[in-house]
Amino acid sequence: QVQLVESGGGLVQPGGSLTLSCASSIKITSLNAVGWYRQAPGKERELVGRVGNSGVVHYSDPVRGRFTISRDNANNTVYLQMNILKPEDTAVYYCYARQITGWSQATYEHWGQGTRVTVSS
C-alpha cells in the first residue's frame, strides 16, 4: 500500500506564491509517475502536471509557465511550486502516483487526501 500525505494549502492573495508538498510512504524513484491534479467547486478533477521516470514534466495549459513540479528523492517528497496565483486557481489539490509491479506488471494508482488552496484578496 502506498500512502500520499499532502500539506501546504491555505489562503493566498492574487499574484502570490504557494508551495505544496506530497510525502510518499515508498521511494518515489520506484513509482512510474507522480503528479498533481486539482478540483474546483462544481467542476471535474483536472490535470495540473505530472512527471514520469524520464524526468520530463507535462503541465496543463492554465498553469504552464507559472507552476513547477519538483522531486526530493532522498525524502520521497514531491513539490508543487505555484507562482502568480489567480482566483481561478482556487481548488482542492491532489497528489497522484502510479505504481507498476515488477513481476506481474499490474498497475496501481494512488491519491492523496487533498489540500485546499484559496486565492482571494
N, C-alpha and C positions, 0 to 999 in steps of 0.2 A: 504494500500500500504506500502511495506517495501522498504526503501532506504538503500543502502550499499555504503559507501564512503571510498575509499582506498587512502592510502598515503604511502610514504617511499621509492618508487622506485628511481633508479638512477644508476650511474656508480660505479663499484667496481672492484678491482684487483682480479685475481685468488687467491684463498686461503683466501680471506677476508670474512667479515660478513656483513649482512644487515638485518634489521627488517622492515617488512611491517605491516601496521595497517589497520583494517577494522572497521569503526564505523557504527553501525546499528541504524536505526530510532526507532526500537522497542526493548524490552527487549530480549536479546539473550537467556535467560532462557525459553522463550516462543517458541523458534524455535526448530523444530525436529532435525535439523542437521545444522552445519556450517562447512566451509572448504575453501580450496584454490585449484584452477586449474591454468594451465598455457598453453600458446600457443606460440610456437617458429615460426619464419618466415617459411612459406611453409609447416607447419605441422599442424596436428589436435590438438584441445584442449585436454589436458590430465590431469588426477588427480595428484595433489601434495599430499594432505592429507585432511581428513575430520573426524569430531567427532560428535557423536550423544549424546543424553541425558545421556547415560551410562558413558560418560567421557572417553571412550576408543578411542584413536586416531589411525586411519589407514593411513599409508603412502605408497606411491608408491615406488617401488624398487630403482629407481635412487636417491631418496632423503632420504631414510631411514637411520637414524644414523647421518645425517647432518642437517636436518630441524626439527623444533619443532613448533607445533601449541599450543597456549595457549589462555585463555579467561580471560577478566576482566569483570565480571558480573555487578559490580557496575557502570561501564562506558559503558556497552554494546559494548565492543570492542573485536575483535578477532585479534590475532597477528600471524605472521609467522616469526620466527627467523631462518635465513639462515646462516649456517656456512660452512667453507671450500668450498666456491663457486668455480664452474668450468665454463669454457666458454660455455659448453653445457647447463648450467642453464639459459642462456640468453633467455628471453621470456617476453611476457606480462602476468602478474599475475592477476587473477580474484578472488575476494571474492565471495563465494557462500553460500546461505542459503535456507533451506527447511522449509516451514510453513504448518502445518496441522490444520485446523479449528476444534474447539471443538464440535460443533453441527453436522455439515454435514460431517466432516472428509475429506473435499476436500483438495487436496494437491496443494500448490503453490511453485514454485521455483523462486529465485531472484538472480540476478548477479550484481556485481559492474561494474564500467566503465573500470576497468583495470588500472594497473600501470606497467610501463616498467622497467625491470631490465636488465642491460647490464654488463656482466662480461668480462673484457678485460684489457690487460696491456697497 
